[in-house]
Amino acid sequence: MIWRMLFRRTFSLRSATFALTLALVAACATKPAFKQESFDTESASALFSDAFGHLTDTYIEKVNLQRMSVAGLNGLTDIDPAIKATALADGGLSISAGGAEIALKPPLDRDAAGWGDVLARGLTKARMHSASLTSAEPDVLYTAIMDGVTETLDGYSRYEPPKRAVESRARREGYAGIGVTIRNEETATIIQDVIPNAPAANAGLQKDDAITHLEGVPLASIPREDRAERLRGPVGTIVTLGISRKDTAPFSVQIKRAEVIPATVYFETDKGLPRFRVTGFNRTTADDLARAIAKAEKRPGGLPGIVLDLRSNPGGYLTQAVEIADLFLNDGVVVSTRGRHPSSSTSYDARGGRLAEGKPMVLLLNGRSASASELLAAALIDAGRAAAVGTVTYGKGSIQNLENIVNGGELIVTWSRMHAPSGYLLDGLGVRPTICTANAATNAKPEAVLRKAARPGIAADWRAYRAPDKTMAESLRTSCPKSDESPDLDIQIARTLIYNRRAYQTALSPASPARHSAQSPFQWRRAG
């Protein structure tokens, strides 16, 4: 996912915050009061009107509000299979519920607020004839309808109800807590990972520890879905946990909560080869990577080059990917975007990064490298700043706005599509590494794979892809089929490229067109 809102660190755009995922937008208008606990037509209308307003304004294509309303009501079949909504010739819709046929006229001006009200009234009337709908929690009803609405859009636009939205925000922006990832079981919560330097790590908690009690209350008595929230709390407050650890007597520990930002940058070595693994793009990723590189350069022997591992990186904030590209690029376009809204057509330029200047740089990619990681890879490859090893990436080259809506949920809406600096469309195509390991044998030698590096003609064909064409994209992608694996061969080839400058220069040349920002086909204003 590439989001158009930088985990709260933002570029201003149409009075909204900006980031990539994945580029997100948070509306600035004051939201009306919303009742969470009980259903009422007014709250439902406020929610649907808010969602329709965002979709009408920002979705990459013009939306059909009648079609979305029908699809939303048909989403209720997950609760009551007898529900059936149909579009009417007069522009309205009808609902079949409990043997009753309910007709709803379209709003006079057919606006988002009007259709939100039509949808809310349709839900209210359907509840009168359906025991299943009447007994369902309001959030269950809203989720069913919003899922139906977003199913009419592309595969990346979606709705997240309030509880899921809280978890998503925590991953993007950080949270006040103890700094663990967990797996909930019936009588305990198992720690799957401990974030370095976070309160839990400083208190000595370890992976596979079982949290059995929270403030003296057995976790078996706390619903699984509420446990993560109970571990969190205001910064500086203390939580007491009961811990069970293998080969150790049960014990209690008090932990002071602090702001926790999930780690996305990891420095690792593979048989002496330094590697920076980036697992996502949250609000501190660019700064964390810069610090990790600076620290690595102070190690004995310094840093021979940069191996940036983006394999299985699903994306994140647009601005973070742009900032990382800016660390390494002196000038030129980093990415261009194009969409329906006037503000969605934008070009981002590098501003003179000097990090690790003169040192070779190798990217590792696979079929799960997506969105923001594809943006970053395309920018560095097109600039001739990095060679790339692996397989073709996922091909998710669109940007989503993240809208905070009235009920505390989130609406993720596709806003624009990304183009590489050389002009090719990333969406549906992805990024092709120069050194393809897709069909290489597990015992292949790096030198043999390097001899089969991409020909200049393949790179030229790739750069000619300028508009959505599924058949053409699928044909191009067969030259280096995607793989979700992260083979050791990628590391071996990266080692060869870092230490063999001739091989490195050869790996750069086929995929690196000259960068002429003045001749870029995308001459839109730069955001921010």
Secondary structure, DSSP 8 states (H G I E B T S, - for coil): -EESS-TT----BTTB------------S------SSS--HHHHHHHHHHHHHHHHHHSSS---HHHHHHHHHHGGGGT-TT-EEEE-TTS-EEEEETTEEEEE---SS--HHHHHHHHHHHHHHHHHT-HHHHHS-HHHHHHHHHHHHHTTS-TT-EEE-HHHHHHHHHHHH-EEE--EEEEE-SS-EEEEEE-TTSHHHHTT--TT-EEEEETTEEGGGS-HHHHHHHH--STT-EEEEEEEETTEEEEEEEEE-EEE----EEEEEETTEEEEEE--B-TTHHHHHHHHHHHHHTSTT--S-EEEE-TT---EEHHHHHHHHHHH-SSSEEEEEE-SSGGG-EEEE-----TTTTS-EEEEE-TT--THHHHHHHHHHHTTS-EEEE-------EEEEEEE-TTS-EEEEEEEEEE-TTS-B-TTT----SEE-TT--TT--HHHHHHT---HHHHHHHHT--S--HHHHHHHHTTS-------HHHHHHHHHHHH-HHHHHHHHGGG-----GGG-S-------
